[in-house]
Amino acid sequence: MPSVIKRRLAVSCLLVLLTGCSGDAESPDRGTAKPVPTASSGAGYGDILVGGEPVTGSKPSGNRKIPYQRTYAEGELYAFVTGHRSLSFGTSGVEALREESLTHRKGEDVATTIDPKVQKAAFAALGERRGAAVALNARTGALLAVVSTPSHDPGTFSGFSYKDAEAWEELNGDRNKPLLNRALREATPPGETFDLVIAAAALEHGLYDTADEPVAGGSGECANATIRAALVRSCHDVFARLAAELGEEKLRATAEAFGFGDAEVEVPVRAAESEYGSYRDGSVTVTPLQLARVTAAFANRGLMAAPHMVAGETGGRAARSVPASAAGLLLPALREKETWAPTADADGAPSAWSITLARTGGGDPVALAARVAAPDGAGAARVTAAMTAALS
């Protein structure tokens, strides 16, 4: 391993010295890493701001071609907000996508929509578990938290020393994938959270006029339950029946209206596609961001505001998911539901989701989504509860 690190570092350093650019290491966000432009003058890079305060900085690099090196405050906390800027391994995330503003030739700061209190609450609640959390203003589309764990500190490989190379190699070899942005880039089965989409489809396509009509079948407390009660009580058989009555074509149409199959969601980092393959075959996957978008639509009269993480950028026009009437009929059940049944990933590994609605101090509705790679459904709920408390 040391010889591999030395060879890669030698190539990286040679590129830096001869061309003033960084390597072409694979970016965890979007394709290959982008080169850092050659500096001519200035006092360092522009900063990325959270809550109006910089979470990045610059320091002398000791290299004449590229005189500055990026530094990060609370690097693990904001790694998937900032992305990375490395003299050896390129750029990713906001660092790459807002390159023109941030480089010292301009030195402009880039403000984000992230709420530091909500970000910190989600990060602390997730701890060392593999998971992710998203907080999304349902009315404006502003992302208030984007958290993925385990995380990494971009500052550990921002330079071009052997130590930077060792840190990069270790992160890339970690089986827990700390470079993977699970909030935006990991799509897994949605479990019973997809029942919201089925319920909306049943109302939109006229199977039922209200959420308070009983659905025949079921047993125990789910016997002849209404759609609203079935959502609250986690009545899987009820939604399996509704899905069968709808058929794949109608269910797919509603899922796509909610954003499934959209491969161009950018915040500005491009999110992985959430796919509706077939409900019957269980080939449905969703990212935490996508699930937050679905949840937000119910609080915003069926409209999905385009998600964005850079202040002043709207990300596009709001899209209609379902009629406002259908969203309104299901909103009370979504507010009432407290826990979501655990599920399993495609490989059979246990997983748990939690989605809920909260409000900002100014009264805007906020959609919260959290996932943990564990069988503990209450664990995911504790993450959304922590974010709710941080918003109040």
N, C-alpha and C positions, 0 to 999 in steps of 0.2 A: 504493500500500500504506500509506504513513503516514497518509493521510486516513481509510482504513478503520480502522486501529488507533485513531486519535483518536476516531472516532465510537463504536466499541465501548467504548473506555475511558470515554468520557463517560457512556454509559449505565450502565456498571458502577459508576462512582463515584457517580452519582446514586442508584442503588439502595442503595448502602452508606450514603450520608449520610441518605437519607430513611427507609429501612426497616430498615437494619441487616442486610440479607441480601445474598448474592452472586448472581451471574448464573446463568443456566440453561444454561450451556454443556454440550455433550454429554459425558457421562462415558465413558471408555474401558472401564469395568468394568460398570456397570449403569445404563442409561437416562440420565435427565437428572441433572445435578448438584444436590445438596441445599443449601439455604441455611445459612449459618453463623448460629446463634442470637445474639440481642442479649446483650451482656454487661452485668452489673450490678455485680459485684464479684469479687474473687478475684485469684489471682496467675498466671493464664494457664490454658492447656488442660492436661488430663492428657496423659501421654506414652505413646507406643507403645514397648514394650520388646523388645529382641532380646538373648537371653542374659542377661537381667536388667538390662541397661543401656538407657537411653533413646536412641532414634535420632531423636527429635523434640524440639522445645523451643518456647518462646514468647518473644516480645519485644514491647515496646510498638509499637502500630501507628500512633500519632499521630492516631487517629480516636476521638472520644468515644463514638460508638455501638458500635463494636467495638474495644475498647482493645488487643486482642492480635492478633498475627500469628504464624502458624506458622513455625518454622524446622526445618531437616532436617540431621542429621549424616550424611555419606556418602549424600546424596540419591539418586544414581544407583544405588548398590548396593541400596538398600532401597525404591526407588520402587514396586515392584509388591508389596511387603509392606505398606507404610503406605497407599498411595494418596496423594491430595493434599488439602490444605485451603487454599483460596485465597479472599481477600476479594472478588475479582472473578469468579472462575470456579468457585465452588462446591467440592464435596467429592466424593471417590471412594474406593473401596476400604474398608479398615478405618476410615479417617477418617470415612467416611460411615456405614458400617454399625454402628459402635460410637459414634455421635454422642453419645448420651445420657450415656455414661460419660466421654467425653473432654472435653466442653465445660466451661468454667471454672465453670459453675454447680455442677458436681459435682467436676470436676478429678480423676477417677479415672484411673489408668494402666491400659493394656491390654497384658498380656504375650502375646507370641507364642511359638510352638513352634520358631521358626527357630533353627538352629544357625549362629552367625556364621562359624565356620570353614568349614563346608560351603558356605554362601552365597558367601563370598568366593572360595573355590576355583573354584566354577562360574562366577562372574562373570569372574574373571581368565582362565579357560580359554576362555570364549566370545569374549572380546575385543570387537572392533568388528563381528564378523559378526552377521548376522541369525540369531537362534536362541533357544533356551530350554532350561532345565534344571529338573528337579524331583527332590527327594529325599523319600521317603515312608517313614515307619516302618511296616513291613508289619503289625506286631502291634497298634499303637495307633492308626494313622491320622494321627499327628502329621506335619505337613509340616516338614521340616528345611531345605529350600531351595526358593525360588520365584524363579527368575531369568529375565529376558527382556532380550534385547539387539537393537539398541541401546536404551539406556535414557534417562532424563531426570532432571533434578534438580527435584523439586516446589518447592523453595525459590526457583527463579527466577521463579515466577509466583504466589507465595503472597500478595503484596500487591495494591495497586491503583494502582501508578504506570504511567507510559508504558513503562518498562522491563519491567514484568511483562507488559503487554499485548503488547509486541514478542516476548517469549520465548514466550508462549502461541501467537501467530500463527505463529511460526517452527516450533514443534513440530508444530502441526496441519498445516502445509504440507510437512513433511519427507516425502519419498517413502519413507523407510525406516520410517516409522510408529513413532517412539520412544514414543508414548503407548499403543501396543497391547501388552496383556499376553499375549505369545505363549505363556507357560507354561500359562495357563488359558483363553485366549480364541481361539486360532488352531488350527483343526482342519485337518489336511492328510492326504494319503494315508499309511498306515502302512508301506508297502513290505513287506519280508519279516517284519517284526515281527508281522504278523497271522498268520504261520504258527503261532505259539503257540496262537492261538484255534482254528485249523483242527485242530491236533494234539489239543487238548483235546476238541474236538467228536468227532473220530474215536474216541477212547477212551470218551467219555461215552455215545455212541450205539451202541457195540458193534461198530463196524467192525473194531476190533482189540482184543485182550485186554491186550496189553502194548505198551510203546513199543519193544520189541526184536524185533517181528515185521517181516519184510521186506515192502516194498511193491513189487509187480511193476512193472517198467518202469524208466525212467531210463537214463542212460548214464554211462560213465566211473566215477568214484568214487561216483556216485549210483545206479548200476545196482543194482536190488533192495535199496536201502538201507532200513534200519529207520527208524522215525519219529524215534528219538533221533539216529541218525547223520545223517538228512536235515536236522534242525534245525541241527546243528553245522556241516554242510558247505554249508548254503544251497542245498539241492536244490529249486529252484522247481517243477520238473516233478512232483516227488513230491507237493507240497502242492496243486498244481493238480488232480492226479488225485484226491486225497483229497476236495477240495472238490466235485468233480464227483460222486463217489460219495455224498457226504453229501446233496447237493442244497441248494437255497437255504433251505428251511424249517428243516431241522435246524441248518444253520450259523447262520442268523439267531437261532434260539433260544439257542444257546450264546453268540453275540456279545452279545445282550441281557442274558444272565445275567452277563456281564462288565461291563455298564454302558453298552454302546452303545445309543443312543436315550434315555438318561436326561437329561432337560432340566432337572433340578432338583438338580444337584450344587453345593453351596454350601460355601465353606471359611473365612470366610463370603462372600467374593466369589463370585458365581455363575459357574461355568465354562460355556464353550460346549459345546453338545451334540456328542458324537462319534457319527457316524451310520453305521449299516450299511444302505446302500441295496441293493447287489447286488455280491457278489464277482465274479460273471460279468462284470458291466459295469464293474467297477473303481470303483464309487461307494461307497467306504468311506473315512471320514475319522476322525482321532483327534487329540486334544490331547496334549501331553506329560503333563499330569496324568492323563488317562485311561490312557495307556500305562504310567505308573507304577503305577496301580491294578491293571492286568492283571498286571504283573510281580509285584507284591506278593502277589497271590492265590496264586501258586504257592509262595511261601515261607510262607504262612499256612494251609496245608492246604485251599486252595480258598475260603477266606473273605476277603472284601474289607472291611477296616475302613474306616469312613467317614472321608474326609480332612478335616482341620481345621487351621487356622493360628493360632487363638486358644487360649492355654493354658486348660485347664479346661472346654473345650467339645468334646464328643465328635463332634458332627456327625451322630449317629444310630447305629443298630445295624449291626453287620457283616452283610453279605449273602453268601449262598452263590453262588459263581460256577460251580464244577464240583465233582464229588465229590472228597473228599480223596484217594482212591486215584489218580484221574487226575492231580491236581496233583503227587502224590508221584512218579508214574512219569516225569513230564516235568521235574521239578526238576533232576535231574543234568545234563540236556542244556543247560538254561538256565544253570547254573553253569559249564559247560564252554565255552560259546560265547563268543568274544572279540570278533568283529566282525560287523557287519550290512551287507549289500550296500546300496550307495547306491540311491536311488529318484528319482522326479520328482514335483513337485507337479502339481496339475490343469492349470496353465498350461504345463507342460513344463519348468519351472525345476528344476535339480538340487537334491537334498535328501538328507540323510543322518541316520539314527537310530542311537542306541546305547542299549541297555537292559541292565542287569546287576543283580546283588544284592551287597550288602555288609553289614556289621554295625556297630552302634554299639559304643562302648566297653563298654556293659553287656550286649552280646550280642544285642540285638534285630536281626532282619533288616531291611534297608533296601532298598527298590526305588529304583533310579536310572534316570532317563530323560533323554536329551538329544537335541536336534535342531539341526542347522545347515543353513542354506540354501546349501549348497555340495555339489559332487560328492565331497567328501573324506570317505569313511566313517570313516577313522581320526581325522578331526577331531572328530567326535561322540564317538568312543571316548575321546579324550583328555579330554573334559569329564567323562565318568563316571569315568575313572581318577583325575582330580584330586579329585572328590568322595569317592571311595573312600579315597584317601590322607588326606583331611581328617577322615574318620570314625575312622581308626585311631589 
